[in-house]
Amino acid sequence: MVAGIEILPNGIAVFAVSREPAWHVLGDVVAEEQQLAAMMNLSHLGGVRYDKRPAEFTASDGRHIVVPGIFINVRTHPDVGETGVGAVRSRYTNIDVEKLFAWGDDLIADSGAHWESMGSLFDGKQVFGSILLPKHTIGTKYGDEVKVRLTMLNTFDGSGVSRAGVHLERSVCFNTVTANLRAAEAAQQSWKIRHTANALDRLEEARRALGLTFKYISSFEDEMGRLIDQSFTDAEFERIVKDIVIPMPKKIESKETEQRILDRRGELLSLWTAPTQGQFTGTAWGAYNAVVEYLDWFSPIRARDHKKRRAEIQATGVNAGLKGRALAAIKAA
């Protein structure tokens, strides 16, 4: 299987989406709003559980060896049975999939929010879920629309903490105009959930943090207005492309490599005047969205299945740092 959204042996994607997802290439697409229990079933995550088991083996001389302090994290899935997803230490505590998502439900209680997407990544090593927060949509007063989502990523392979954060996505082209979990962390609009026994006990603290996040979203809308008011020339955009997004390496391996880079630049330059920028062509907001659109939808993908790999990139915010550098340069132009 290509890295990213998990495909079960029976061909079913462990993924479900509602309405307009950022990574909408797999799974069951449903038109109606979904609550947690229904979404768990649609995404084939209902009944999934994880538990630690001793790391042990039989030595060549027949002795039974238990590795001290190391455990194998095992996923039990109703459709595929038991599989190992990673090695963890004794202090590691699994955060139950449904409990984390229920925590997200509680976090945004009474906000009119609903589940939009949910799925499994990397053969069950990670699980993600996304909640749409319709009351916090911004940009409509400027003739654009940016939707707000709460995204949760739960890890089970010992690779790091679980995380939750808010990200923004432009409706006209599904660009993640603030990259999700990684960028949210930098902007203090996300929080980490460590794999401890009391991981989900700090709900009120997280809810207060979310309130601060909504203030950030309001300030982002103000920044959006400033970017729309800031004119941006073709020459300025070309400098952003050449200096920040697609720089030419000092050492070029071949003419073919140089031409590929020039072709990539040309593709990004064409997005500067694409229909997705609409009335914002010639503004800093249009410049930023052209960059984000390229990184989200047109940047080179090294994988046999480009759509699945692109879904993985958007789900995990791989290009967040580059988007941030581009935005800083655009604002400073």
C-alpha positions in Angstrom: 0.0 0.0 0.0 1.1 3.6 -0.7 2.0 5.4 2.5 -1.0 7.4 3.9 -4.7 6.6 4.2 -5.0 3.0 5.0 -6.6 0.4 2.6 -7.9 -2.8 4.2 -7.3 -6.2 2.5 -10.9 -6.1 1.2 -10.2 -2.8 -0.6 -12.1 -0.6 1.8 -10.5 2.7 2.7 -10.4 3.4 6.5 -11.6 6.9 5.8 -14.9 8.8 5.6 -15.7 12.4 4.7 -18.7 14.7 4.9 -19.4 17.5 2.4 -16.1 19.2 1.1 -13.0 17.6 2.5 -9.4 18.8 2.0 -8.3 15.2 1.2 -11.3 13.9 -0.7 -9.8 11.2 -2.8 -10.8 8.1 -0.8 -13.6 6.7 1.3 -17.3 7.2 1.6 -18.4 10.7 0.7 -21.7 11.6 2.4 -23.8 14.7 1.8 -25.3 15.0 5.3 -23.8 16.2 8.5 -22.4 13.4 10.7 -22.2 12.9 14.4 -19.4 11.0 16.1 -20.9 7.5 16.3 -22.0 7.5 12.6 -18.7 8.8 11.5 -16.8 6.1 13.4 -18.8 3.5 11.5 -18.5 5.2 8.1 -14.7 5.4 8.5 -14.4 1.8 9.6 -12.9 2.8 12.9 -15.8 1.6 15.0 -14.6 -1.1 17.4 -10.9 -0.5 16.7 -8.7 -0.8 19.8 -5.0 -0.6 20.7 -3.2 -2.4 23.5 0.4 -2.9 24.6 1.9 -6.4 24.7 5.4 -7.5 25.8 8.1 -7.6 23.2 9.3 -11.2 23.3 11.0 -13.8 21.1 12.4 -17.3 21.1 16.2 -17.4 21.1 18.1 -19.8 18.8 18.8 -22.0 21.9 15.1 -22.3 22.7 15.0 -19.7 25.5 12.0 -17.4 25.8 13.3 -13.8 25.9 11.3 -10.8 27.0 12.8 -7.4 26.1 12.7 -5.3 29.3 10.8 -2.0 29.2 9.7 -2.5 25.5 6.2 -3.3 24.3 4.6 -3.9 20.9 1.5 -1.8 20.3 -1.1 -4.0 18.7 -4.2 -2.8 16.9 -7.3 -5.0 16.8 -9.6 -4.1 13.9 -12.9 -5.9 13.4 -12.2 -6.4 9.7 -8.5 -7.5 9.7 -7.8 -8.8 13.2 -4.6 -8.0 15.0 -1.6 -6.2 13.6 1.5 -4.6 15.2 1.9 -0.9 14.7 5.0 0.0 16.6 7.2 -0.4 19.6 6.6 1.7 22.8 8.0 1.9 26.3 6.4 0.9 29.5 5.3 4.4 30.5 3.4 4.8 27.2 -0.4 4.8 27.5 -2.7 4.4 24.5 -5.3 7.1 24.0 -8.4 5.3 22.9 -9.6 6.4 19.4 -13.2 7.0 20.4 -12.3 8.7 23.6 -10.0 11.2 21.8 -12.7 12.0 19.3 -15.3 12.3 22.1 -12.9 14.7 23.8 -13.0 16.7 20.6 -16.8 16.6 20.6 -16.9 17.9 24.2 -14.4 20.6 23.3 -16.6 22.2 20.8 -20.0 21.4 22.5 -22.8 23.7 21.6 -20.9 25.3 18.8 -23.0 23.9 15.9 -20.0 21.9 14.7 -20.1 18.4 13.1 -17.7 15.8 12.0 -16.4 16.1 8.5 -13.7 13.6 7.9 -12.0 10.7 9.8 -9.6 8.0 8.8 -6.5 5.8 9.4 -3.0 6.6 8.2 0.1 4.3 7.7 -1.6 0.9 8.3 -3.2 2.1 11.5 -0.1 3.8 13.0 -2.1 7.1 13.1 -5.7 8.0 13.2 -7.1 11.5 12.3 -10.4 13.2 12.6 -11.7 16.7 11.5 -14.6 18.7 12.8 -16.1 21.6 10.8 -16.8 24.7 12.9 -19.4 26.6 10.7 -20.0 29.4 13.1 -16.4 30.5 12.7 -16.2 30.8 8.9 -14.4 34.0 8.0 -13.7 36.1 4.9 -17.3 36.5 3.5 -17.2 40.2 4.1 -14.3 40.4 1.7 -16.0 38.3 -1.0 -14.1 35.1 -0.1 -14.8 32.2 2.3 -12.4 30.5 4.7 -13.7 27.6 6.7 -12.4 26.6 10.2 -11.8 23.1 11.3 -10.6 21.3 14.5 -8.3 18.5 13.5 -7.1 15.7 15.8 -4.2 13.3 15.1 -3.7 10.2 17.3 -0.5 8.3 17.1 0.0 4.7 18.2 3.5 3.8 16.9 5.6 5.6 19.5 6.5 8.4 17.0 5.3 11.2 19.1 2.4 12.9 21.0 -1.1 13.0 19.8 -2.2 16.5 18.7 -5.2 18.7 18.2 -5.3 22.0 16.4 -7.4 24.4 14.3 -6.7 25.1 10.7 -8.3 27.2 8.0 -9.2 26.2 4.4 -10.3 28.4 1.5 -13.5 27.0 0.1 -13.0 28.0 -3.6 -10.0 25.7 -4.0 -9.7 23.8 -0.7 -6.3 25.5 0.0 -5.2 25.2 3.6 -4.5 28.9 4.0 -3.1 28.2 7.4 -1.5 24.8 7.3 -3.1 22.6 9.9 -1.4 21.0 12.9 2.2 22.1 12.4 1.4 25.7 11.6 -1.2 25.8 14.3 1.4 24.8 16.8 3.6 27.8 15.8 0.6 30.1 16.1 -0.4 28.8 19.5 -3.6 27.4 18.1 -3.0 23.7 18.9 -2.1 21.6 21.9 -0.3 18.3 22.5 -1.9 15.3 24.1 0.8 13.1 25.7 0.4 9.4 26.0 -0.2 9.3 29.8 -3.0 7.9 32.0 -4.6 11.3 32.5 -4.1 12.5 28.9 -7.7 13.8 28.5 -8.3 15.2 31.9 -7.4 18.8 31.0 -10.5 19.5 28.9 -11.3 22.8 30.5 -7.8 24.1 29.9 -8.0 23.0 26.3 -11.4 24.7 26.0 -9.9 28.0 27.2 -7.1 27.6 24.7 -9.7 27.1 22.0 -11.3 30.3 23.0 -8.0 32.1 22.4 -7.7 30.3 19.1 -11.0 31.8 18.0 -9.5 35.2 18.8 -6.6 34.2 16.6 -9.0 33.4 13.8 -10.6 36.8 14.1 -7.2 38.4 13.9 -6.4 36.3 10.9 -9.5 37.7 9.2 -8.1 41.1 9.8 -4.8 40.1 8.3 -6.7 38.7 5.4 -8.2 42.1 4.8 -4.8 43.7 4.9 -3.4 41.2 2.4 -6.4 42.0 0.1 -5.7 45.7 0.4 -2.0 45.2 -0.4 -1.3 45.4 -4.1 1.2 42.9 -5.5 2.9 43.1 -8.9 3.9 40.3 -11.3 7.6 41.1 -10.6 7.1 40.8 -6.9 5.3 37.4 -7.3 8.0 36.1 -9.6 10.6 37.0 -6.9 8.6 35.0 -4.3 8.5 32.0 -6.7 12.3 32.2 -7.4 13.6 33.1 -4.0 11.3 31.3 -1.6 9.1 28.6 -3.1 11.1 27.1 -6.0 14.7 28.3 -5.7 17.3 27.2 -8.2 20.0 25.1 -6.5 23.5 26.5 -6.7 24.7 23.2 -8.3 22.6 21.9 -11.1 23.0 18.2 -11.9 21.9 18.4 -15.5 20.0 20.4 -18.1 17.0 18.2 -17.5 17.0 19.1 -13.8 17.2 22.8 -14.6 14.3 22.5 -17.0 12.1 20.6 -14.5 12.6 23.5 -12.0 11.8 26.1 -14.7 8.6 24.1 -15.6 7.6 24.0 -11.9 8.1 27.8 -11.7 6.0 28.2 -14.8 3.2 26.2 -13.3 3.2 28.3 -10.1 3.3 31.5 -12.1 0.3 30.4 -14.1 -1.7 30.1 -10.8 -1.1 33.8 -10.1 -3.7 34.6 -12.7 -5.8 31.4 -12.4 -9.6 31.6 -11.9 -9.2 30.4 -8.3 -7.7 33.8 -7.5 -10.6 35.6 -9.0 -10.8 39.2 -8.0 -7.8 38.8 -5.7 -5.2 38.6 -8.6 -2.9 41.5 -8.1 -3.1 41.4 -4.3 -1.0 39.9 -1.6 -3.9 37.6 -0.7 -4.0 36.3 -4.3 -0.2 35.8 -4.2 -0.4 33.8 -1.0 -3.2 31.7 -2.3 -1.4 31.0 -5.5 1.5 29.7 -3.5 -0.7 27.6 -1.2 -2.7 26.2 -4.2 0.6 25.1 -5.8 1.9 23.4 -2.6 -1.4 21.7 -1.9 -2.4 20.6 -5.4 0.4 20.9 -7.9 3.8 20.4 -6.2 5.7 17.3 -7.3 4.8 14.0 -5.6 7.1 11.1 -5.4 4.7 8.1 -5.1 3.0 5.6 -7.3 -0.3 7.0 -6.3 -0.1 10.7 -6.3 -3.6 11.4 -5.0 -3.1 9.3 -1.9 0.3 10.9 -1.2 -1.2 14.4 -1.7 -3.9 13.5 0.8 -1.3 12.5 3.3 0.6 15.7 2.8 -2.5 17.8 3.4 -3.6 15.8 6.4 -0.3 16.2 8.2 0.8 19.7 7.1 4.1 18.8 5.5 4.4 22.1 3.7 3.4 24.3 6.7 6.9 25.8 7.1 7.3 26.8 3.5 3.8 28.4 3.4 4.8 30.4 6.5 8.0 31.6 4.9 6.2 32.6 1.7 3.5 34.5 3.7 6.2 36.4 5.6 8.0 37.4 2.4 4.7 38.4 0.7 3.8 40.7 3.6 7.3 42.2 3.6 7.3 42.9 -0.2 
